[in-house]
Every structure is written in structure tokens, then in C-alpha cells.
Amino acid sequence: MTIRRPYSLPNCTLILEGLSDATAAGQVDTRPLMSILVNAECHFAGKEKPLTGGRDFFESLVTAASNYAQEFLSGVPHSHSLKDKPSLVQFQKVDDHLHRLIVQSPGSSADSTHSSGASTTVPARQVDITTVQLFDLVEAVDQFLADGRTLPDIMLSIAPVSKRYAKAEVPVAQRAAPAAVGVTSLALAAIAFFMIPPPEVKNPKDPLPQPNSSSTTPASPVASEQPTTSPTPSSAEAADLETLVTAAPEITDPTQLYFLQRKLQNNIYQKWTTRRQFRQELVYRVGVGKDGAVVGYKPVNSAAGDRLEETPLPELLYIPATGSDRTKEPLAQFRVVFTRRGVPQVSPWYGYKEKPSLGPEITDPTQLGSLKDRLSEQLKQNWQGTPSFPRSLQYRVAVTKDGVVADYEPKNQPAFDYEDETPLPKLFQPSNSPDAVPQEPLAQFSVVFAPNGVIEVRSLQRN
């Protein structure tokens, strides 16, 4: 069976497709272990085609992205051994706002030659990405590295670099300033981790020590998926989740999982009003009903159990009426990670078996044109005030046949940060259906709010 694991951020998504080694059977963890990578895709918001490749491409992307992001933030260049084989993925700084990602074709290099001495040059693919997209790529890589059930043999070698090579003429805060727009917590956290003494570096896949003392030694920068053994405030919920997972029917439909994933992530964003950074990631296994309500959760690593009350999960937990039997209701399982940089990440516990859809859609061109004009007029009439955001906000907006906004989804980080400045929350009318997936056909549109006050609406059918 093919295993599909997405690691999603607003501006970048990594999708890994692979297989499970037959020799890995009998594992205690119920999530299948992906030990063989078949294909890797890197999608950037606004880019038509993803970057794709096999294991060499993905390993090179993980290493290059991590090294370049650290170098960009700290100003400390990374030295590369001349004995190392040429990297398939490289980054070049265009300016403080733009970065060039270069992907070489496998087996090609400027130095490679045929036996006849002729150079073999295969055109490399180049993609220019923003600083925000760069940081979202790094977040996606961090999410993969914290996932102990996906390619555990791929590890990132992290080593502190001497600060004597730093570019002292440019303050670190100034270099990171462009990224602070829209991803302030991410950029500031990265700066803070550079300025404090480096913590003890451990293999991201290694088990974490259990919290049996009051030691103040910094924890590993990436949390592994090791179940906590110490008592936690969520012990009742943990036991209840295990009961539900065993008895309740499982939701596996990709489209239903997609809408439940978005609903859960949106609920977390709305409830987590006092975001903070952590010394290591908090990883949870979360059960969600078909209506999107959180019915149970379980800490996966020790830090998650210790710091549960600092997350919005207890507030989101649904307490059923006395006498109700939740074990008969379908259940979807998600992996929720509160990253060290204060960004919540949600993905299906078992990944997607196939690509999800957006549900039933309105496709008639005449009807789409009419609904597009109606949506544009509604947005213009309800958008008041002067925009304060420096970059365009991108959304996917779905409307009913009557022009009612039934669903919308931020597609870049500024869209999350400045959502309240748009008329979308006011126009949004959620369905009364108990299911997360829309039951009636919807017209899907791409909506962009520009800093100069212009609103662009176009049908997703034309993308």
C-alpha cells in the first residue's frame, strides 16, 4: 500500500509518497512506517508546478534548506567540504526579500563529463521564493524531522558554526526584518535561538529522556514521537482516546479528512490567542468527530504532556452529554504539532491515501461568471477602512448557488495574520450540516486582497 504524508504550511507543502518495508511489520505504533521513499513533491503557494524528485532530491532539499535558513538569519556562512558530492538542491540569495532555489537534474553537474571529455549539462530548474516561503519550507522540514514514522533513517546533521565568521556589519534583526512581516513569531524565535548558547544537539529521531528531574538543561530542538510515561493532566483524555480509537469507526475518506483537518487547524488558530515558543515541539494525537469537534487527545512526547495547559486543546475538548456513547460515532485521527516557533501544524495521523477534493463543485461557466460578479460586489461593499497589510492576502473562497460564502481558506501567511481586516469573516455563513464536507455544490474562487485596496476574484476552474 502506498503511504502519502503531507507536511503543510500556508506557503509551502511537502508531500512524500512511499512504501512500508515488509520487514518492519509488527510495530507497536499504529501509524504505518514509511521506510522507502518513492516520490517527493515541494509545492509553493503561487507556483504552478511543484519541485519533484526521489530520495536524493529530498535529502538534498532538507539539508540545503536548513543550512541556508540558518545562514540567512545568523549571517554565519556554512562551509562545505570540497570532498562532498555536488548537491542537487542549492539556494542563492537574490536580496533580503527573495531567494533562488536551484534544482539540478540527477546525475548532472557542471563538472561531469562523458568519456569523450564533452561536458554534460542538463538545464537546472530555478524557482524564486520569498522569505516567508523559505521559512514555511523550513517549518515543513522540521515537521518531517519530528515524525518518527516517516523515513527515520534520514537525519539532519546540525552543528554550531563559529560566530567569528558572522557578517557583523548587518545586524541579525535587520536581516530577518522582511520575514517578520506575516511571520513575526517565526522570525523572532529563529533570532532568539541564534543568540542564546547552542543547546545540546541530538538526533531528531532519538528518544527523548523522560522528565524525572528538575534539570534546566535545554531539550533537543526537535521532539521525537515517544509516548509519555509520566502522569499528565490529560491522562483521562488519553485513556478515553485509546478507547475511542479501538471502538469507533474510522474516517478515511481523503476529502472528509481534508475538511476536518482545516476545521481543526482553524479552531486551534482561533483559540490559541496567547501563542508562545517552546524549547521543543509538542506533539499530540487528536481524535475528531465528523462534525469537527475534538473528542480526545493524547500527548505523544513528554514535553506535550508537561505543557498541555499551554495549548488550546483542553479548551477545544468536547464534553458529551451524560449517557451518550461516542464509540459509535466515526472518528478521524490527526497529528497536531505545536512547533518551537509557535506555529500549529495539523496533518492526518495516517496521511492521505489519495489526493482530496474540494467536494461537489459548480462548473457551469455562465453560473460561475454570475457568481464571480456577485462575490466581487459583496467583497467591495463590505471592505471598509485602509489596509494595513504590506503584502497581498490570498484566499480560496467557495460560494453557494445563491452567492452565500460557505467556505474560505487562507492560502498564504499574511492571509492568516490579517484575516480580520477582510470582509470574509463577516460574510461567512457556515453550513448547518453535521458533516464537515459541503453537501451542496459550491463555486470555487481565488480571491486576492491587495495592499492598494484592489480585490481580484477569479475562478479556480481557470487556474
N, C-alpha and C positions, 0 to 999 in steps of 0.2 A: 504494500500500500504506500502510495506517495504521501509524504508529510509536507505540509505547507505552513511555514512560520513567518508571520509578518511582524515587523518592529516599526511602529508607526509614530510619526511626529507630524505636526501640521504642514511642514515644508519639505519633509523627506520621509520616504518609507523604504525600508529594506525588506525584501521578500526572499526567503530561502526555501527551496524545494529540494527534498532529498528522500532518502530511504533509511530504514532501520536495519542494522546488521542483525542477521538471524542469530548470531552468537550472543546478542545482548538480551535474549529472551529471559523471562523470569525476574525482571527488575521489580523492586518494591514500588517505585513511583509509577502511578497510573498513566502519566503522560508518556507517549512513545518516545524513545530515544532516537533522534536523528543523528546517525553516525556517518552517513555518506551524503555528500552534497552533489546534487545533480545540476542545479542552476541557481544563480543568484541574480537578483534584479535590484537596482537602485533607482528609485523614482524621485524626481524633484518637482515640486509644485511649479506649474507654468511651463515645464519642459515636455514636449510632445512624446519623445521616445526615452525609455529608461536605459540606463547603462546595464549591460548584462554580461555574464561570463561564468566560468566554472570556479573551481576551488582556488586556483592560482590568482584569479582576478579578485575574489572575495578576500583572501588573506592579505593581498597587497592593498586593497581598499581599507581594510581595518587598520593596518599599520600606518599607512600614509596619512589617513585622516586624523588619527590620534596624534601622530608626531607633528603634523602641520598645525593643528589647532593649538597644541601646546606652544609651539614656536611662535605662532601669531600673537597669542595672548601675552607670553612672557618676554618675547624679544630675544630668547636664547636659542641660537641655531642648533639644530641636531646634526651631529657629524655622522656620516655614513661610510662604512668601510668600503674601500675600493675592491675588496675581495668579494663583496656581496654580489649576487646576481642582479641584473637590472630589474627594477620594479616595474610591474605592468601599470601601476597607478601612481601618478605624480601630481603635486599641487604647485602652482605658481601664483604668487601674489600679484594681482593686477594693480590694485590700490587698496585703501583701507576698507572699501565697501564691496570689492569684487575679487573673486579668486577663480583661477583657471584650473579645472580638473582635467587631466590628460590621461587617457586610457590607451595604452599600446595594444596592438593585436598580439595574441600569444605567439611566441617564437620569433617576433620581430624585434629588432634593435638597431640603433644607428651603427653599432659596431659589428653586427652579424654579417657574415659573407658566405657566398657559395664557395665551393671548392675551386671555382674558376677565378675567385677573387672579386667578383662583382658584388656590390652591396645589395642587400635585400631590405628594401624599405616598404613597409606597409603603412598607409596613412593612419595616423592615430586619431581617435575621436576626442574632441575638445568641447568641454561644457563650462560656461562661465556661471558661477553660482554666487549668491550674495553671502554676506557674513552670517545672516540669520539662517540661511540654508546650510551653511557649513556647520553651525552649532547643532542644528537639528540632526545632521548626519552623525555627528559625534554622539549625540544622545541615543540615536538608534543603535550605534555600535556598542555603547555602554549597556543598552538593554539586552543585546545579544550576548555580551560577555557575562552578564549576570544570569543568563539562562543555562543552567547546568544540564538541560536535556537536549541541547542543540549543539552538535559538533564540539563536544567537550575537549577534543584534542587541539582545537585552535585556541591559542593563548596569545595574549599581548604582552610583550616584554616591556616593562616600564622601569626606567632608571632615571634618577635625578641627573640633570646636566648642570655643570658648574656655572654659577651666575657671573663669573668673570668674563663670559662671552656675551653678556647681555648688552643690548643697544641702549646705553644709558641716556642717550640724547633724546629719546622718545619715552615719556612716562608710560608705564603699563596701562594706567587708567585711560590715557588718551588713545592708545592703540585699540583698546576694547570699546571705546565710546560708540562707534557705529553699531556694534552688536547690542548695545544697551537699549536701543530703540526697539521695543517689542519683546525683547527677551532680557529684561533688566536683571531678573534674579539669576538667570543662567550666567550672564557675563560677570556679574559681581561675584558670584560664587567661584567661578573659574579664577578670577583675580585673587580672591581670598586664599584659595588653595595654593596658589603660586607663592604668595607672600609668607605663609606660615611654614615652619620647618616641615620637610617632607615626612609623611608617615611611613611606618614600616610597610614595605611593598610585599604583597603576597599574590600568589597565583589566583586569578579570579575564579578558577574552578575548584580551589581547595576549600575544604570545610572550614567554617569559622569556629573559633573557640566559644564555648558556652559561657554566659555571664555569671561566673561563680565568685567573683571578687569585685572590689571597688576600684580596680586599677584604672588609671586615666590614660593608658596607652592608646593612641589613635587606632581606630579599627581599619580593616582593609578598605581601600577606596571603592571596591565593588563587592556587593554582597552575593554570596552563593545561595543556592536553593537547598538549604539544610533545615529540616524541620526543627522547631524549637522544642526543647525538652523541659524547660523550666516553666513553672506556673505563670500564667499571664492573665490579665484582666479579661481576656476573650476566651477563656477555657470553655465556658458554657457554649458560646457560639461555635467554637472549634469542634466540640463533640457533636453538636447539632448538625453542622455542615457535613460531617462524615456520615451521619445517619441519612441525611437527605441525598447525598451522592450515591449511596448504596441503594436506596429505595425509590427515589424519584425517577421518572422517565427523563432521558437526556435530550436536550435541544441540540441538534446537529446541523440543521439547515443553514447553509452559509449566509443567506440573505437575512434570516431571522437573527443569527449571531451578530451580523454587521450592525443591524439597527439596535440591538441590545447593547452592543459594545459602545456605540455612540451615545446612547442614553445614559449608560453608566458613567462614561467619561464626562459628559456634560453635567451630570448630577454632582460628581466629585469636584469639578471646577467651581460650580456654584456654591457648594457647601464649604469648600476649603478656603475660607476668607483670610485666614492667618497663615499663609504659606511660609515655610521656613526651609532652610537647608539642613541636611543631615550628614554626619560623618560617613555613613554607609547607607546603601539603599534599603528601603523597607519593602519586602516582597510578601504579597498576600495571595491566597487562593480564595476567590469570591464566588458565591453562588447567587444567581439572579433568576427571578421568576420570569414568566413570559410577558409580564407587564412592565418589566424593568426594575422591579423592587428588589433590593438587596435582602436575601433571606438567610444568609450566613456567610461567615468568612473565617479564615484560618491563617495565622502567621506562618510563613514558610521558613524564614530565617530568624535568628534570635533577636536581632535588632527590631524586627517588626513586632514581636511580642512585647518588648520593653517599651516601645514608643507608640503603641496603638492609639492612645488617647490624644496624640498629637495629629492624628489623621481624621478625616471626616467619616470614616467607616462606621463608628458607633452611632453617629447621628443619623446615618442613612439606613441603618438596620431596621427592617420592617418587623414589628411585633404582631403576630397573628392573633385573632380573637380566640378566646378560650374555647377549646374543643375542636378547633379546625385542624385538619390533617394536611400539612404541607407536603407530605411524602407522596401524595397522589398528583401533585402539580408538576408539570415539566420544568426542568432546571437547566440553565446554561452556566458553565463554569468559565471564569476569566482569571487571568493573571494580572494583578494590579501592582504596579511598582511606583513607589514614591521615591524619585531619584535624589541623589545627593544635592542636586541643583534646584530642588523644589518643583519639579515637573512631574505631574501624574501621568502614567502610561498604562494603557489598558489593551490587552490582547486576549483572544480566545485561549483557554488553557491547552487545548489540543491543536490549535491553529485552524486554518481553513482548509478543507479538503478540496475546495474549488473556489473560483472567484465568485464573490457575492454579487447580486444585482441590486438595483435601486427599487425593486418592487414593480408593480404594474405601472406602465407609463402611457401618457397621452402622446401619440405620434402623428396625428393628422396635422399637416402643415398649416392649413387655414386656421385651425383651432389654436395651434401653437402661436401663430402670429398675433391673433386676437388677445390671447392670454399674456403674451410678452408686452404688448402695448398697455394692457390693464395693470400689470405688475409695475411697469415703469412709472405710470401715473401715480399709483399708490405710494411708491417709494419717494417720489419727488414731493408729493403733497405732505408727507409725514416726516420728511427730513428737515429739521429746523436747527438753527444755530450754525456757528462757524466750525468746521472740522479742526480738531487739534492734532490729528494723527499725521505723521510725516510721510507715511507710505500708504499705498492703496490697500484697501481691505477687500479680500476675495472670499466669496461665499457661493455655495451651491444652494439654490432656493427651489423648493417644489411647491406648486400651487394646484388646487383642485380645479375642476371644470368650471367652477363659479368664481375663480380668481382668488380664493382664500389661501393665504400662506399656511400650508400644513406641515412644512418641514424646512429647516435650513441648517447648514453645516459650514462652519468656518474652514477655509482652505489654506490660510497662512496664519502665522503667529500674530501679526497685527490685528487680524480679524477677531481673534480671541480677546486680545487686550482692549480693543476699542468697540466691542460689540454693543455696549450700552449707548454709544453715540449714534448708532444706526436706528432706523425705524423698525428693524426686523423683530426685536422682542415685543414691540407694541402690536405689530401686525400678526404675529404668530398665534395661530389657533390650533392647539394640539387636538388630535382625534380622540373621541370618547371610546374608541375601540380598546378592549382589554389587551389586544396584541400590539407589539411594538411595530410590526411591519404594516405599512398602509394597506388598507383593503380595497380602496378605490384607486383608479388610475390617476397619476399625478403628472403634471408637466414640469420637466426639469430645466432649470435655467442657471447660467453662470452670471453672478451679479458682482460688479466691482464698484466700490465707492472710492473715488479719487480725492486726494487732499484739496484739490481746487474746487470741489463741490459737484463734479460731474459724476453721474451714475450711468454705468454701462450694463445693459442687460442683453444677453444673447442665449439662444437655445443650446443646450448641451448636445442636441442631435447634430449640430454643425461642427462640433469640435473634432 
